[in-house]
């Protein structure tokens, strides 16, 4: 008995759909092997850390999925880097100096959700750091603590807090030291004004300031990330030393996936894994090796002598969090603008 035309068409359609589905499934393995490229937009002193970390992650991802991944790096002053992402730089992930800058990426274009810090452990900060004082070999100016930086004749190198996340940590560490030692925000403001009166040049980022101090031989003291101080000691050991101040700030550089970009590029899975891998023991060891402070107990124990304990305060304790600190100190017309333009009398 002949098959009715409607049924014949249905059978053809079903066979065609089944064949197309089978072909699509068979193509998945080959698609999975297509190389992928990520862009990590980071701040100045993380260059060396992420060179080694990217190699480790690429090896891990290749072993797990069979897919080749290349991670490109972009570095600069942290504030400028955040602005570049807001302006359209195609970052898959941001690994910046402070949470306020990633908040700005959310607020200016909704590139990622407001609760981005909840997506990874420890408020999305897989490592920490602090601020130290780098001096010339032998410490000829006798720099021992923050209050030595306001002495007449002491030239201080620090980047611009309007463009550099590290510079904001520097500024707030000095402010809180003075507030505690001399009593109150008015005394702290006067202290920081005197400190910036000793700053001859404001580079846009921490690495630029490091070059100004170590290679161009400007300044008597460089307010530095701890890891950058160690790098300078390795490269210019006969020319520089560094000292830990009596009080410093717990810097918590955060990381985040840039949702709009990864969804557009189809890189969400690898980008998310790229940041999660920072919390593994292999990555934590690389972090300690590059003089950042690991968050895993095992890596902390391994690098304890290299990264000693010292009195540290947090941004939340001293300044009520980054949103408030940014508004009070670094927004247009805030304390830094007032101090640096001599608007305060």
C-alpha atoms as one frame of an Amber mdcrd trajectory, in Angstrom:
protein
   0.000   0.000   0.000   1.546   3.364  -1.015   2.615   5.714   1.802   0.473
   8.880   1.800   2.285  12.023   0.621   1.918  13.797   3.990   3.499  10.837
   5.790   6.277  10.589   3.160   7.106  14.267   3.703   7.103  13.775   7.488
   9.514  10.821   7.189  11.844  12.836   4.931  11.746  15.761   7.365  12.465
  13.480  10.332  15.337  11.764   8.545  16.744  15.132   7.487  16.539  16.523
  11.020  18.129  13.385  12.427  20.972  13.547   9.922  21.536  17.252  10.627
  21.574  16.560  14.369  24.036  13.722  13.949  26.277  15.928  11.803  26.125
  18.695  14.414  27.047  16.277  17.185  29.908  14.864  15.154  31.206  18.391
  14.636  31.358  19.186  18.370  34.735  17.535  19.020  36.337  19.441  16.158
  34.789  22.699  17.373  36.135  22.006  20.852  39.611  21.823  19.376  39.443
  25.291  17.873  42.048  27.518  19.588  40.725  30.287  21.791  42.301  33.592
  22.789  41.595  35.510  25.993  42.545  39.075  26.854  43.469  39.762  30.477
  43.398  43.505  31.178  45.497  44.040  34.278  47.476  46.697  36.116  51.145
  47.573  35.984  53.110  45.251  38.304  51.385  41.962  37.370  53.215  41.448
  34.067  55.675  38.853  35.321  53.084  37.044  37.443  50.691  36.530  34.546
  53.382  35.487  32.063  54.054  32.401  34.179  50.449  31.917  35.266  49.190
  32.021  31.671  51.613  29.275  30.697  50.443  27.107  33.585  46.779  27.695
  32.811  47.209  26.973  29.096  48.853  23.651  29.938  46.077  22.810  32.407
  43.278  23.718  29.975  44.895  21.775  27.113  45.121  18.704  29.313  41.527
  19.053  30.488  39.820  19.847  27.187  42.329  19.326  24.392  41.848  22.978
  23.418  44.708  25.421  22.910  44.255  28.712  24.724  46.391  31.823  24.313
  46.131  34.585  26.894  47.085  38.073  25.795  48.047  40.634  28.446  47.352
  44.342  28.675  48.983  46.364  31.456  48.980  49.972  32.601  47.754  52.209
  35.369  44.786  50.391  36.880  42.380  53.305  36.573  43.330  53.827  32.938
  42.882  50.114  32.280  39.366  50.178  33.711  38.550  53.171  31.513  39.863
  51.296  28.458  37.436  48.437  29.124  34.587  50.897  29.616  35.552  52.507
  26.294  35.406  49.152  24.490  38.685  47.261  24.976  37.672  43.630  24.390
  38.738  42.209  27.760  37.569  38.725  28.659  38.764  39.209  32.235  39.983
  42.121  34.330  42.550  41.644  37.095  42.819  45.158  38.482  44.324  46.826
  41.531  41.143  47.611  43.430  37.470  46.756  43.565  36.337  50.316  42.903
  37.713  50.178  39.384  35.808  47.000  38.545  32.726  48.611  40.090  33.257
  51.431  37.590  33.240  48.880  34.749  29.800  47.829  35.990  28.462  51.340
  36.475  29.676  52.671  33.128  28.048  50.349  30.631  27.002  47.378  32.776
  29.827  45.252  31.375  29.417  42.906  34.342  26.874  42.587  37.175  26.922
  44.670  40.335  27.499  41.593  42.506  30.594  40.437  40.599  32.597  40.052
  43.844  30.270  37.256  44.999  31.167  34.979  42.095  34.568  33.866  43.420
  35.964  33.164  46.911  37.390  35.875  49.168  35.429  38.645  47.448  37.100
  37.679  44.159  40.601  38.453  45.480  42.795  35.346  44.998  45.899  37.112
  46.313  46.767  40.176  48.377  49.665  42.589  48.693  50.719  45.632  50.689
  52.670  48.867  50.360  56.353  49.296  51.295  59.042  51.941  50.953  61.906
  51.427  48.475  65.055  53.459  49.186  68.521  53.916  47.740  71.158  51.369
  48.744  72.308  51.975  52.296  69.226  54.131  52.925  71.191  57.419  52.927
  68.144  59.490  53.968  67.404  57.170  56.896  63.863  56.360  55.798  62.190
  54.137  58.404  58.509  55.046  58.350  55.850  57.196  56.707  56.669  60.315
  58.688  60.166  60.383  57.167  58.554  61.104  53.787  57.472  64.616  54.748
  60.910  65.767  55.889  62.448  68.662  53.937  64.794  67.482  51.211  63.245
  64.025  50.815  62.085  63.405  47.239  59.217  60.893  46.997  58.204  58.912
  43.925  54.600  57.676  43.739  52.168  57.441  40.799  49.057  59.513  40.225
  46.047  58.233  42.205  43.746  59.561  39.491  45.085  56.906  37.085  46.845
  54.280  39.218  45.191  51.844  41.614  48.499  51.259  43.382  48.809  54.987
  43.971  45.445  54.969  45.745  46.624  52.252  48.100  49.765  54.381  48.720
  47.713  57.498  49.429  45.328  55.759  51.824  48.120  53.946  53.663  49.848
  57.282  54.340  46.551  58.922  55.320  45.636  56.244  57.862  49.151  56.209
  59.343  48.947  59.955  59.952  45.382  59.785  61.219  46.362  57.239  63.846
  49.664  58.846  64.811  48.660  62.497  64.855  44.914  62.233  65.512  42.062
  62.828  63.072  41.432  63.510  59.417  42.562  67.130  59.533  46.017  66.051
  60.698  46.034  63.291  58.079  45.125  65.758  55.330  47.934  68.082  56.369
  50.377  65.142  56.446  49.416  63.955  52.979  49.636  67.502  51.629  53.215
  67.717  52.878  54.001  64.296  51.425  52.789  65.284  47.948  54.707  68.501
  48.307  57.794  66.266  48.174  56.644  64.439  45.015  58.393  65.893  41.924
  56.519  63.882  39.274  53.338  61.790  39.067  53.630  58.873  36.646  50.376
  57.359  35.410  51.100  53.855  36.758  53.173  51.913  39.263  55.583  50.483
  36.699  56.255  53.909  35.253  57.012  55.225  38.736  59.275  52.239  39.325
  61.234  53.078  36.168  61.464  56.735  37.231  62.995  55.684  40.539  65.223
  52.760  39.573  66.306  53.512  36.007  66.097  57.281  35.845  67.468  57.636
  39.386  64.920  60.201  40.496  63.799  60.416  44.093  65.051  59.224  47.468
  62.156  56.885  48.219  59.588  55.076  46.100  56.207  54.130  47.603  55.753
  50.698  46.092  53.738  47.535  45.868  55.523  44.854  47.900  55.987  42.608
  44.870  57.406  45.478  42.812  59.917  46.178  45.586  61.143  42.597  45.405
  61.460  42.809  41.622  63.532  45.970  41.961  65.716  44.270  44.556  66.291
  41.345  42.176  67.181  43.601  39.247  68.928  46.472  41.029  70.051  44.751
  44.229  73.225  46.789  44.574  71.341  50.064  44.139  68.146  49.738  46.174
  66.827  48.470  49.505  63.328  48.496  50.914  61.808  48.855  54.343  58.478
  47.880  55.844  56.694  50.798  57.524  55.198  50.420  61.002  51.695  50.280
  59.502  50.441  49.537  56.014  47.295  48.618  54.144  46.024  45.194  53.105
  45.726  45.565  49.349  43.204  43.125  47.843  43.452  43.195  44.040  40.267
  41.633  42.601  39.497  39.717  39.410  36.340  39.401  37.299  34.937  38.079
  34.036  33.647  40.809  31.700  30.249  39.308  30.862  29.346  41.367  27.820
  32.601  40.509  26.086  32.771  36.798  26.879  29.171  36.285  25.814  29.798
  38.128  22.565  33.018  36.165  21.883  31.805  32.794  23.172  34.645  32.549
  25.694  32.726  32.428  28.976  33.644  28.847  29.939  37.396  29.281  29.500
  37.388  32.798  31.005  35.595  31.613  34.138  37.974  28.686  34.497  40.935
  31.023  33.982  39.972  32.961  37.119  38.948  29.915  39.168  42.362  28.382
  38.502  43.982  31.266  40.408  42.755  29.598  43.610  44.442  26.240  42.932
  47.612  25.256  44.784  49.691  25.403  41.605  48.577  28.950  40.931  48.956
  29.996  44.574  52.549  28.814  44.448  53.171  30.921  41.340  51.583  33.886
  43.132  53.949  33.517  46.101  56.918  33.019  43.781  56.173  36.419  42.240
  55.977  38.116  45.647  52.237  38.491  45.909  50.681  37.191  49.111  48.870
  33.879  48.513  45.537  33.142  50.144  46.005  29.365  50.510  47.444  28.168
  53.833  49.977  25.914  52.119  51.446  28.669  49.962  51.352  31.145  52.847
  53.461  28.775  54.922  55.943  28.241  52.079  56.490  31.976  51.539  56.172
  33.143  55.156  59.821  34.219  55.464  59.698  36.099  52.182  56.397  37.836
  52.981  56.504  38.620  56.702  53.524  39.488  58.826  53.124  43.165  59.688
  50.358  45.410  61.028  47.837  45.853  58.217  44.459  47.573  58.136  41.726
  47.065  55.546  39.951  49.577  53.376  36.652  48.675  55.038  38.010  49.211
  58.551  39.638  52.552  57.901  37.622  54.144  55.105  34.239  52.412  55.002
  34.948  50.535  51.763  36.059  51.541  48.290  32.909  53.372  47.284  33.233
  55.808  50.171  37.029  56.092  49.876  36.748  56.835  46.192  34.089  59.505
  46.714  35.925  61.169  49.611  39.448  61.076  48.225  39.694  60.399  44.484
  36.534  61.657  42.804  36.730  65.033  41.105  36.949  67.638  43.840  37.878
  65.041  46.493  40.721  65.324  48.971  43.439  64.491  46.459  42.322  67.183
  44.027  42.084  69.681  46.871  45.540  68.799  48.155  47.327  68.624  44.830
  45.859  71.841  43.469  46.534  73.660  46.748  42.869  74.459  47.251  43.136
  73.699  50.954  44.709  76.459  52.984
